[in-house]
Amino acid sequence: MAAWKVLEGDIARGKWEVSRQGTGCIEGPGGKLFFGDFSIAEPLTEERKAKLSAAAGWGTLGYLALGPLGAIGAAAIGGLKKRILLYVETASGQRFIAETDPETYARVRIAMPR
């Protein structure tokens, strides 16, 4: 089962599982979030990191700058898996940063309203 790891934001941090029922949602410590309710779900760029840290005041966003060190650690632990950091906003105004795999990100993009 695919998983999201919520790193920061307005929802509970930690592991969220992608529903197996084909409902297009993630389930975690804070309940369910449906992909169709996401207004924004895009890869986190350096530019967006800077805007978020200034606008939201999330102090822990700074650790994202340690990406290269994290990559070295992951390689030492057992290989690199392709992961994507996403910035997500929901229609209700919740914002968060999560890590997921490319396949799950593609499912999110398909389920999001146009």
Sequence and secondary structure as in RCSB ss.txt:
>XXXX:A:sequence
MAAWKVLEGDIARGKWEVSRQGTGCIEGPGGKLFFGDFSIAEPLTEERKAKLSAAAGWGTLGYLALGPLGAIGAA
AIGGLKKRILLYVETASGQRFIAETDPETYARVRIAMPR
>XXXX:A:secstr
  EEEEEEESS  EEEEE TTSS EEEETTEEEEGGGEEEEEE  HHHHHHHHHHH  GGGGGGGGHHHHHHHHH
HHH     EEEEEEETTS EEEEEE HHHHHHHHHHS  
